[in-house]
């Protein structure tokens, strides 16, 4: 039995995918070849088929994503609108 790595927890699969070399297998975004090198030097390869675009591989693109400090700028607005039940009202 060969163990490549131990990636427990909710994000374990994503941490495993970060270490893989990913190759698309067709023109679409649904089939991929994932290759890893085991500690003993043997190559481990498997195919990943997703139902929607890149599936879990899409999360890898968010690796260094950071939210901005502030999203909306309110320059002296006395009343700020907010959404409630599909309509906008003033506070």
Gaussian input, Z-matrix of N, CA and C with variables (Angstrom, degrees):
# hf/3-21g

backbone

0 1
 N
 C     1     B1
 C     2     B2     1     A1
 N     3     B3     2     A2     1     D1
 C     4     B4     3     A3     2     D2
 C     5     B5     4     A4     3     D3
 N     6     B6     5     A5     4     D4
 C     7     B7     6     A6     5     D5
 C     8     B8     7     A7     6     D6
 N     9     B9     8     A8     7     D7
 C    10    B10     9     A9     8     D8
 C    11    B11    10    A10     9     D9
 N    12    B12    11    A11    10    D10
 C    13    B13    12    A12    11    D11
 C    14    B14    13    A13    12    D12
 N    15    B15    14    A14    13    D13
 C    16    B16    15    A15    14    D14
 C    17    B17    16    A16    15    D15
 N    18    B18    17    A17    16    D16
 C    19    B19    18    A18    17    D17
 C    20    B20    19    A19    18    D18
 N    21    B21    20    A20    19    D19
 C    22    B22    21    A21    20    D20
 C    23    B23    22    A22    21    D21
 N    24    B24    23    A23    22    D22
 C    25    B25    24    A24    23    D23
 C    26    B26    25    A25    24    D24
 N    27    B27    26    A26    25    D25
 C    28    B28    27    A27    26    D26
 C    29    B29    28    A28    27    D27
 N    30    B30    29    A29    28    D28
 C    31    B31    30    A30    29    D29
 C    32    B32    31    A31    30    D30
 N    33    B33    32    A32    31    D31
 C    34    B34    33    A33    32    D32
 C    35    B35    34    A34    33    D33
 N    36    B36    35    A35    34    D34
 C    37    B37    36    A36    35    D35
 C    38    B38    37    A37    36    D36
 N    39    B39    38    A38    37    D37
 C    40    B40    39    A39    38    D38
 C    41    B41    40    A40    39    D39
 N    42    B42    41    A41    40    D40
 C    43    B43    42    A42    41    D41
 C    44    B44    43    A43    42    D42
 N    45    B45    44    A44    43    D43
 C    46    B46    45    A45    44    D44
 C    47    B47    46    A46    45    D45
 N    48    B48    47    A47    46    D46
 C    49    B49    48    A48    47    D47
 C    50    B50    49    A49    48    D48
 N    51    B51    50    A50    49    D49
 C    52    B52    51    A51    50    D50
 C    53    B53    52    A52    51    D51
 N    54    B54    53    A53    52    D52
 C    55    B55    54    A54    53    D53
 C    56    B56    55    A55    54    D54
 N    57    B57    56    A56    55    D55
 C    58    B58    57    A57    56    D56
 C    59    B59    58    A58    57    D57
 N    60    B60    59    A59    58    D58
 C    61    B61    60    A60    59    D59
 C    62    B62    61    A61    60    D60
 N    63    B63    62    A62    61    D61
 C    64    B64    63    A63    62    D62
 C    65    B65    64    A64    63    D63
 N    66    B66    65    A65    64    D64
 C    67    B67    66    A66    65    D65
 C    68    B68    67    A67    66    D66
 N    69    B69    68    A68    67    D67
 C    70    B70    69    A69    68    D68
 C    71    B71    70    A70    69    D69
 N    72    B72    71    A71    70    D70
 C    73    B73    72    A72    71    D71
 C    74    B74    73    A73    72    D72
 N    75    B75    74    A74    73    D73
 C    76    B76    75    A75    74    D74
 C    77    B77    76    A76    75    D75
 N    78    B78    77    A77    76    D76
 C    79    B79    78    A78    77    D77
 C    80    B80    79    A79    78    D78
 N    81    B81    80    A80    79    D79
 C    82    B82    81    A81    80    D80
 C    83    B83    82    A82    81    D81
 N    84    B84    83    A83    82    D82
 C    85    B85    84    A84    83    D83
 C    86    B86    85    A85    84    D84
 N    87    B87    86    A86    85    D85
 C    88    B88    87    A87    86    D86
 C    89    B89    88    A88    87    D87
 N    90    B90    89    A89    88    D88
 C    91    B91    90    A90    89    D89
 C    92    B92    91    A91    90    D90
 N    93    B93    92    A92    91    D91
 C    94    B94    93    A93    92    D92
 C    95    B95    94    A94    93    D93
 N    96    B96    95    A95    94    D94
 C    97    B97    96    A96    95    D95
 C    98    B98    97    A97    96    D96
 N    99    B99    98    A98    97    D97
 C   100   B100    99    A99    98    D98
 C   101   B101   100   A100    99    D99
 N   102   B102   101   A101   100   D100
 C   103   B103   102   A102   101   D101
 C   104   B104   103   A103   102   D102
 N   105   B105   104   A104   103   D103
 C   106   B106   105   A105   104   D104
 C   107   B107   106   A106   105   D105
 N   108   B108   107   A107   106   D106
 C   109   B109   108   A108   107   D107
 C   110   B110   109   A109   108   D108
 N   111   B111   110   A110   109   D109
 C   112   B112   111   A111   110   D110
 C   113   B113   112   A112   111   D111
 N   114   B114   113   A113   112   D112
 C   115   B115   114   A114   113   D113
 C   116   B116   115   A115   114   D114
 N   117   B117   116   A116   115   D115
 C   118   B118   117   A117   116   D116
 C   119   B119   118   A118   117   D117
 N   120   B120   119   A119   118   D118
 C   121   B121   120   A120   119   D119
 C   122   B122   121   A121   120   D120
 N   123   B123   122   A122   121   D121
 C   124   B124   123   A123   122   D122
 C   125   B125   124   A124   123   D123
 N   126   B126   125   A125   124   D124
 C   127   B127   126   A126   125   D125
 C   128   B128   127   A127   126   D126
 N   129   B129   128   A128   127   D127
 C   130   B130   129   A129   128   D128
 C   131   B131   130   A130   129   D129
 N   132   B132   131   A131   130   D130
 C   133   B133   132   A132   131   D131
 C   134   B134   133   A133   132   D132
 N   135   B135   134   A134   133   D133
 C   136   B136   135   A135   134   D134
 C   137   B137   136   A136   135   D135
 N   138   B138   137   A137   136   D136
 C   139   B139   138   A138   137   D137
 C   140   B140   139   A139   138   D138
 N   141   B141   140   A140   139   D139
 C   142   B142   141   A141   140   D140
 C   143   B143   142   A142   141   D141
 N   144   B144   143   A143   142   D142
 C   145   B145   144   A144   143   D143
 C   146   B146   145   A145   144   D144
 N   147   B147   146   A146   145   D145
 C   148   B148   147   A147   146   D146
 C   149   B149   148   A148   147   D147
 N   150   B150   149   A149   148   D148
 C   151   B151   150   A150   149   D149
 C   152   B152   151   A151   150   D150
 N   153   B153   152   A152   151   D151
 C   154   B154   153   A153   152   D152
 C   155   B155   154   A154   153   D153
 N   156   B156   155   A155   154   D154
 C   157   B157   156   A156   155   D155
 C   158   B158   157   A157   156   D156
 N   159   B159   158   A158   157   D157
 C   160   B160   159   A159   158   D158
 C   161   B161   160   A160   159   D159
 N   162   B162   161   A161   160   D160
 C   163   B163   162   A162   161   D161
 C   164   B164   163   A163   162   D162
 N   165   B165   164   A164   163   D163
 C   166   B166   165   A165   164   D164
 C   167   B167   166   A166   165   D165
 N   168   B168   167   A167   166   D166
 C   169   B169   168   A168   167   D167
 C   170   B170   169   A169   168   D168
 N   171   B171   170   A170   169   D169
 C   172   B172   171   A171   170   D170
 C   173   B173   172   A172   171   D171
 N   174   B174   173   A173   172   D172
 C   175   B175   174   A174   173   D173
 C   176   B176   175   A175   174   D174
 N   177   B177   176   A176   175   D175
 C   178   B178   177   A177   176   D176
 C   179   B179   178   A178   177   D177
 N   180   B180   179   A179   178   D178
 C   181   B181   180   A180   179   D179
 C   182   B182   181   A181   180   D180
 N   183   B183   182   A182   181   D181
 C   184   B184   183   A183   182   D182
 C   185   B185   184   A184   183   D183
 N   186   B186   185   A185   184   D184
 C   187   B187   186   A186   185   D185
 C   188   B188   187   A187   186   D186
 N   189   B189   188   A188   187   D187
 C   190   B190   189   A189   188   D188
 C   191   B191   190   A190   189   D189
 N   192   B192   191   A191   190   D190
 C   193   B193   192   A192   191   D191
 C   194   B194   193   A193   192   D192
 N   195   B195   194   A194   193   D193
 C   196   B196   195   A195   194   D194
 C   197   B197   196   A196   195   D195
 N   198   B198   197   A197   196   D196
 C   199   B199   198   A198   197   D197
 C   200   B200   199   A199   198   D198
 N   201   B201   200   A200   199   D199
 C   202   B202   201   A201   200   D200
 C   203   B203   202   A202   201   D201
 N   204   B204   203   A203   202   D202
 C   205   B205   204   A204   203   D203
 C   206   B206   205   A205   204   D204
 N   207   B207   206   A206   205   D205
 C   208   B208   207   A207   206   D206
 C   209   B209   208   A208   207   D207
 N   210   B210   209   A209   208   D208
 C   211   B211   210   A210   209   D209
 C   212   B212   211   A211   210   D210
 N   213   B213   212   A212   211   D211
 C   214   B214   213   A213   212   D212
 C   215   B215   214   A214   213   D213
 N   216   B216   215   A215   214   D214
 C   217   B217   216   A216   215   D215
 C   218   B218   217   A217   216   D216
 N   219   B219   218   A218   217   D217
 C   220   B220   219   A219   218   D218
 C   221   B221   220   A220   219   D219
 N   222   B222   221   A221   220   D220
 C   223   B223   222   A222   221   D221
 C   224   B224   223   A223   222   D222
 N   225   B225   224   A224   223   D223
 C   226   B226   225   A225   224   D224
 C   227   B227   226   A226   225   D225
 N   228   B228   227   A227   226   D226
 C   229   B229   228   A228   227   D227
 C   230   B230   229   A229   228   D228
 N   231   B231   230   A230   229   D229
 C   232   B232   231   A231   230   D230
 C   233   B233   232   A232   231   D231
 N   234   B234   233   A233   232   D232
 C   235   B235   234   A234   233   D233
 C   236   B236   235   A235   234   D234
 N   237   B237   236   A236   235   D235
 C   238   B238   237   A237   236   D236
 C   239   B239   238   A238   237   D237
 N   240   B240   239   A239   238   D238
 C   241   B241   240   A240   239   D239
 C   242   B242   241   A241   240   D240
 N   243   B243   242   A242   241   D241
 C   244   B244   243   A243   242   D242
 C   245   B245   244   A244   243   D243
 N   246   B246   245   A245   244   D244
 C   247   B247   246   A246   245   D245
 C   248   B248   247   A247   246   D246
 N   249   B249   248   A248   247   D247
 C   250   B250   249   A249   248   D248
 C   251   B251   250   A250   249   D249
 N   252   B252   251   A251   250   D250
 C   253   B253   252   A252   251   D251
 C   254   B254   253   A253   252   D252
 N   255   B255   254   A254   253   D253
 C   256   B256   255   A255   254   D254
 C   257   B257   256   A256   255   D255
 N   258   B258   257   A257   256   D256
 C   259   B259   258   A258   257   D257
 C   260   B260   259   A259   258   D258
 N   261   B261   260   A260   259   D259
 C   262   B262   261   A261   260   D260
 C   263   B263   262   A262   261   D261
 N   264   B264   263   A263   262   D262
 C   265   B265   264   A264   263   D263
 C   266   B266   265   A265   264   D264
 N   267   B267   266   A266   265   D265
 C   268   B268   267   A267   266   D266
 C   269   B269   268   A268   267   D267
 N   270   B270   269   A269   268   D268
 C   271   B271   270   A270   269   D269
 C   272   B272   271   A271   270   D270

   B1=1.4505
   B2=1.5228
   B3=1.3406
   B4=1.4572
   B5=1.5215
   B6=1.3085
   B7=1.4545
   B8=1.5182
   B9=1.3384
   B10=1.4636
   B11=1.5131
   B12=1.3077
   B13=1.4511
   B14=1.5128
   B15=1.2983
   B16=1.4539
   B17=1.5231
   B18=1.3071
   B19=1.4597
   B20=1.5287
   B21=1.3188
   B22=1.4626
   B23=1.5260
   B24=1.2978
   B25=1.4551
   B26=1.5143
   B27=1.3038
   B28=1.4594
   B29=1.5237
   B30=1.3240
   B31=1.4638
   B32=1.5265
   B33=1.3275
   B34=1.4589
   B35=1.5201
   B36=1.3218
   B37=1.4673
   B38=1.5223
   B39=1.3237
   B40=1.4657
   B41=1.5233
   B42=1.3286
   B43=1.4719
   B44=1.5297
   B45=1.3251
   B46=1.4611
   B47=1.5277
   B48=1.3256
   B49=1.4661
   B50=1.5216
   B51=1.3306
   B52=1.4696
   B53=1.5226
   B54=1.3175
   B55=1.4644
   B56=1.5233
   B57=1.3222
   B58=1.4645
   B59=1.5183
   B60=1.3241
   B61=1.4617
   B62=1.5228
   B63=1.3344
   B64=1.4611
   B65=1.5193
   B66=1.3473
   B67=1.4575
   B68=1.5225
   B69=1.3532
   B70=1.4701
   B71=1.5276
   B72=1.3353
   B73=1.4584
   B74=1.5231
   B75=1.3183
   B76=1.4611
   B77=1.5236
   B78=1.3253
   B79=1.4610
   B80=1.5217
   B81=1.3096
   B82=1.4608
   B83=1.5128
   B84=1.3127
   B85=1.4601
   B86=1.5177
   B87=1.3392
   B88=1.4590
   B89=1.5248
   B90=1.3326
   B91=1.4725
   B92=1.5227
   B93=1.3420
   B94=1.4607
   B95=1.5191
   B96=1.3278
   B97=1.4667
   B98=1.5204
   B99=1.3271
   B100=1.4574
   B101=1.5159
   B102=1.3137
   B103=1.4611
   B104=1.5256
   B105=1.3221
   B106=1.4639
   B107=1.5144
   B108=1.3003
   B109=1.4605
   B110=1.5209
   B111=1.3200
   B112=1.4636
   B113=1.5259
   B114=1.3406
   B115=1.4687
   B116=1.5303
   B117=1.3496
   B118=1.4670
   B119=1.5271
   B120=1.3527
   B121=1.4595
   B122=1.5149
   B123=1.3187
   B124=1.4589
   B125=1.5277
   B126=1.3270
   B127=1.4592
   B128=1.5233
   B129=1.3095
   B130=1.4564
   B131=1.5199
   B132=1.3260
   B133=1.4582
   B134=1.5171
   B135=1.3245
   B136=1.4525
   B137=1.5099
   B138=1.3375
   B139=1.4556
   B140=1.5180
   B141=1.3208
   B142=1.4585
   B143=1.5200
   B144=1.3193
   B145=1.4609
   B146=1.5250
   B147=1.3193
   B148=1.4576
   B149=1.5239
   B150=1.3136
   B151=1.4592
   B152=1.5210
   B153=1.3244
   B154=1.4585
   B155=1.5183
   B156=1.3084
   B157=1.4663
   B158=1.5264
   B159=1.3204
   B160=1.4624
   B161=1.5264
   B162=1.3143
   B163=1.4642
   B164=1.5212
   B165=1.3291
   B166=1.4653
   B167=1.5252
   B168=1.3312
   B169=1.4659
   B170=1.5282
   B171=1.3247
   B172=1.4679
   B173=1.5217
   B174=1.3207
   B175=1.4660
   B176=1.5219
   B177=1.3312
   B178=1.4645
   B179=1.5293
   B180=1.3267
   B181=1.4673
   B182=1.5242
   B183=1.3152
   B184=1.4649
   B185=1.5184
   B186=1.3091
   B187=1.4657
   B188=1.5253
   B189=1.3001
   B190=1.4636
   B191=1.5263
   B192=1.3148
   B193=1.4570
   B194=1.5242
   B195=1.3139
   B196=1.4662
   B197=1.5280
   B198=1.3084
   B199=1.4570
   B200=1.5199
   B201=1.3251
   B202=1.4684
   B203=1.5276
   B204=1.3235
   B205=1.4622
   B206=1.5191
   B207=1.3321
   B208=1.4607
   B209=1.5148
   B210=1.3119
   B211=1.4579
   B212=1.5242
   B213=1.3291
   B214=1.4593
   B215=1.5209
   B216=1.3159
   B217=1.4546
   B218=1.5209
   B219=1.3103
   B220=1.4633
   B221=1.5201
   B222=1.2967
   B223=1.4580
   B224=1.5212
   B225=1.3148
   B226=1.4520
   B227=1.5132
   B228=1.2979
   B229=1.4608
   B230=1.5196
   B231=1.3316
   B232=1.4633
   B233=1.5206
   B234=1.3051
   B235=1.4538
   B236=1.5170
   B237=1.3159
   B238=1.4527
   B239=1.5242
   B240=1.3338
   B241=1.4650
   B242=1.5286
   B243=1.3057
   B244=1.4544
   B245=1.5225
   B246=1.3145
   B247=1.4580
   B248=1.5201
   B249=1.3333
   B250=1.4524
   B251=1.5215
   B252=1.3130
   B253=1.4668
   B254=1.5285
   B255=1.3066
   B256=1.4539
   B257=1.5160
   B258=1.3354
   B259=1.4611
   B260=1.5236
   B261=1.3098
   B262=1.4582
   B263=1.5194
   B264=1.3056
   B265=1.4623
   B266=1.5177
   B267=1.3124
   B268=1.4622
   B269=1.5117
   B270=1.3239
   B271=1.4656
   B272=1.5007
   A1=108.85
   A2=115.95
   A3=121.21
   A4=109.18
   A5=116.67
   A6=121.77
   A7=108.29
   A8=116.55
   A9=119.56
   A10=110.50
   A11=116.57
   A12=120.63
   A13=110.15
   A14=115.74
   A15=121.43
   A16=107.50
   A17=116.80
   A18=122.75
   A19=108.87
   A20=118.12
   A21=120.50
   A22=111.94
   A23=115.29
   A24=120.82
   A25=113.57
   A26=113.64
   A27=122.13
   A28=112.17
   A29=117.71
   A30=121.91
   A31=112.26
   A32=117.85
   A33=121.41
   A34=113.70
   A35=117.28
   A36=120.19
   A37=110.79
   A38=117.36
   A39=120.73
   A40=110.17
   A41=117.80
   A42=120.31
   A43=110.97
   A44=117.34
   A45=120.58
   A46=110.22
   A47=117.26
   A48=121.18
   A49=112.35
   A50=117.49
   A51=120.80
   A52=111.58
   A53=117.25
   A54=121.36
   A55=113.24
   A56=117.60
   A57=121.07
   A58=111.73
   A59=114.70
   A60=121.00
   A61=105.72
   A62=117.09
   A63=122.30
   A64=109.75
   A65=116.32
   A66=122.26
   A67=109.01
   A68=118.70
   A69=119.94
   A70=109.81
   A71=117.42
   A72=121.17
   A73=113.71
   A74=117.92
   A75=119.94
   A76=109.32
   A77=116.24
   A78=120.39
   A79=112.68
   A80=117.46
   A81=120.98
   A82=110.84
   A83=115.09
   A84=120.61
   A85=109.94
   A86=117.18
   A87=117.37
   A88=114.42
   A89=118.97
   A90=119.88
   A91=109.80
   A92=114.99
   A93=121.03
   A94=110.21
   A95=115.59
   A96=121.87
   A97=106.36
   A98=115.65
   A99=121.44
   A100=107.86
   A101=116.39
   A102=121.39
   A103=109.62
   A104=114.52
   A105=122.51
   A106=108.11
   A107=117.07
   A108=120.79
   A109=107.53
   A110=115.72
   A111=121.81
   A112=109.79
   A113=117.44
   A114=120.58
   A115=113.64
   A116=117.07
   A117=119.34
   A118=112.61
   A119=117.34
   A120=121.33
   A121=115.14
   A122=118.39
   A123=120.40
   A124=110.31
   A125=115.41
   A126=120.83
   A127=110.21
   A128=115.89
   A129=122.74
   A130=106.78
   A131=116.79
   A132=121.21
   A133=109.49
   A134=116.06
   A135=119.76
   A136=109.21
   A137=115.61
   A138=121.90
   A139=108.82
   A140=115.19
   A141=122.38
   A142=107.86
   A143=116.27
   A144=121.07
   A145=107.47
   A146=116.64
   A147=121.24
   A148=109.84
   A149=115.99
   A150=120.55
   A151=112.14
   A152=117.02
   A153=120.14
   A154=109.54
   A155=116.57
   A156=122.80
   A157=111.79
   A158=116.99
   A159=120.84
   A160=113.05
   A161=118.34
   A162=120.96
   A163=111.47
   A164=117.58
   A165=119.90
   A166=113.23
   A167=117.89
   A168=120.41
   A169=111.22
   A170=117.61
   A171=120.74
   A172=111.07
   A173=117.61
   A174=120.72
   A175=112.15
   A176=117.34
   A177=120.28
   A178=111.41
   A179=117.30
   A180=120.53
   A181=111.76
   A182=117.46
   A183=121.53
   A184=112.28
   A185=118.31
   A186=123.17
   A187=114.10
   A188=119.48
   A189=121.64
   A190=112.42
   A191=116.70
   A192=120.74
   A193=110.35
   A194=115.96
   A195=122.29
   A196=108.19
   A197=116.26
   A198=120.15
   A199=109.27
   A200=117.76
   A201=119.06
   A202=110.28
   A203=116.26
   A204=121.18
   A205=111.25
   A206=115.98
   A207=120.35
   A208=108.06
   A209=116.82
   A210=120.65
   A211=111.25
   A212=117.43
   A213=121.41
   A214=109.62
   A215=116.07
   A216=121.20
   A217=108.79
   A218=116.65
   A219=121.79
   A220=108.07
   A221=115.79
   A222=120.04
   A223=109.82
   A224=116.17
   A225=121.72
   A226=115.17
   A227=119.16
   A228=120.72
   A229=109.25
   A230=116.15
   A231=120.55
   A232=110.82
   A233=116.62
   A234=120.47
   A235=108.55
   A236=116.03
   A237=121.06
   A238=109.12
   A239=118.18
   A240=119.21
   A241=110.61
   A242=115.34
   A243=120.30
   A244=108.43
   A245=116.29
   A246=121.03
   A247=110.02
   A248=115.01
   A249=120.10
   A250=107.51
   A251=116.45
   A252=122.53
   A253=112.46
   A254=116.81
   A255=121.13
   A256=115.55
   A257=118.77
   A258=120.34
   A259=108.90
   A260=115.93
   A261=120.48
   A262=109.93
   A263=115.47
   A264=121.23
   A265=108.01
   A266=116.32
   A267=120.91
   A268=109.26
   A269=115.09
   A270=119.63
   A271=110.16
   D1=131.92
   D2=-178.36
   D3=-113.27
   D4=133.28
   D5=178.04
   D6=-116.90
   D7=118.74
   D8=178.82
   D9=-75.32
   D10=-47.36
   D11=-177.79
   D12=-168.04
   D13=165.04
   D14=178.87
   D15=-115.60
   D16=112.63
   D17=-177.00
   D18=-124.04
   D19=77.60
   D20=-177.50
   D21=-77.01
   D22=166.95
   D23=173.02
   D24=95.91
   D25=177.44
   D26=-176.08
   D27=-60.04
   D28=-38.12
   D29=-175.90
   D30=-99.69
   D31=15.99
   D32=-178.14
   D33=-59.11
   D34=-43.78
   D35=179.60
   D36=-61.95
   D37=-40.22
   D38=-179.85
   D39=-65.02
   D40=-41.01
   D41=178.21
   D42=-64.61
   D43=-35.22
   D44=175.65
   D45=-66.46
   D46=-45.04
   D47=-179.18
   D48=-63.17
   D49=-29.87
   D50=177.98
   D51=-61.28
   D52=-28.13
   D53=-178.04
   D54=-88.70
   D55=-6.20
   D56=-175.30
   D57=-90.27
   D58=150.51
   D59=169.18
   D60=-90.19
   D61=118.81
   D62=-172.98
   D63=-104.51
   D64=128.87
   D65=178.31
   D66=-127.76
   D67=121.71
   D68=175.57
   D69=-64.36
   D70=142.21
   D71=-178.28
   D72=-101.77
   D73=-10.60
   D74=178.62
   D75=-148.59
   D76=-177.19
   D77=-178.41
   D78=-73.01
   D79=-21.31
   D80=-179.78
   D81=-84.54
   D82=-171.82
   D83=179.09
   D84=-114.94
   D85=50.84
   D86=-176.39
   D87=-132.36
   D88=-13.13
   D89=-179.88
   D90=-130.92
   D91=131.98
   D92=-176.15
   D93=-138.50
   D94=150.38
   D95=170.27
   D96=-104.26
   D97=129.25
   D98=178.38
   D99=-114.47
   D100=128.16
   D101=-178.15
   D102=-125.48
   D103=135.72
   D104=177.30
   D105=-133.69
   D106=154.12
   D107=175.24
   D108=-107.68
   D109=121.68
   D110=-179.68
   D111=-70.69
   D112=159.00
   D113=178.91
   D114=-56.19
   D115=-26.56
   D116=178.99
   D117=-86.52
   D118=5.68
   D119=175.51
   D120=93.67
   D121=-9.83
   D122=179.55
   D123=-78.65
   D124=146.05
   D125=178.95
   D126=-83.64
   D127=135.91
   D128=175.05
   D129=-112.94
   D130=125.77
   D131=-177.32
   D132=-133.51
   D133=137.25
   D134=171.71
   D135=-146.27
   D136=162.27
   D137=-179.59
   D138=-104.97
   D139=136.96
   D140=178.93
   D141=-115.35
   D142=126.04
   D143=176.10
   D144=-116.67
   D145=128.83
   D146=-177.91
   D147=-112.53
   D148=158.08
   D149=177.84
   D150=-91.44
   D151=-24.89
   D152=-177.24
   D153=-137.16
   D154=111.34
   D155=178.66
   D156=48.50
   D157=-132.48
   D158=-174.27
   D159=-85.26
   D160=-2.13
   D161=178.09
   D162=58.10
   D163=-133.17
   D164=-178.36
   D165=-65.81
   D166=-19.95
   D167=178.55
   D168=-66.73
   D169=-24.95
   D170=179.32
   D171=-62.95
   D172=-29.94
   D173=179.58
   D174=-65.89
   D175=-24.38
   D176=-179.81
   D177=-65.57
   D178=-25.39
   D179=179.45
   D180=-71.43
   D181=-15.88
   D182=-179.49
   D183=-91.43
   D184=9.96
   D185=-171.62
   D186=-48.60
   D187=-52.29
   D188=-176.84
   D189=-108.47
   D190=21.08
   D191=-179.35
   D192=-67.99
   D193=135.61
   D194=176.96
   D195=-131.71
   D196=133.47
   D197=174.56
   D198=-71.11
   D199=146.01
   D200=176.06
   D201=-68.63
   D202=158.59
   D203=178.75
   D204=-59.56
   D205=-39.99
   D206=-178.01
   D207=-139.12
   D208=134.87
   D209=-178.61
   D210=-96.49
   D211=-46.02
   D212=-178.59
   D213=-108.60
   D214=137.70
   D215=177.83
   D216=-103.30
   D217=124.64
   D218=178.37
   D219=-114.68
   D220=98.70
   D221=-178.51
   D222=-94.34
   D223=92.34
   D224=175.33
   D225=69.89
   D226=20.24
   D227=178.57
   D228=-74.19
   D229=121.61
   D230=-178.27
   D231=-74.49
   D232=-41.20
   D233=179.72
   D234=-122.27
   D235=132.84
   D236=-178.88
   D237=-108.26
   D238=126.97
   D239=177.86
   D240=-72.81
   D241=149.59
   D242=174.58
   D243=-140.14
   D244=156.91
   D245=-177.50
   D246=-89.81
   D247=137.74
   D248=176.07
   D249=-147.60
   D250=118.61
   D251=178.59
   D252=54.78
   D253=40.18
   D254=175.05
   D255=83.60
   D256=-0.94
   D257=176.98
   D258=-126.21
   D259=161.13
   D260=-179.66
   D261=-99.24
   D262=138.06
   D263=177.37
   D264=-132.52
   D265=160.85
   D266=175.68
   D267=-96.21
   D268=142.93
   D269=177.69
   D270=-77.09

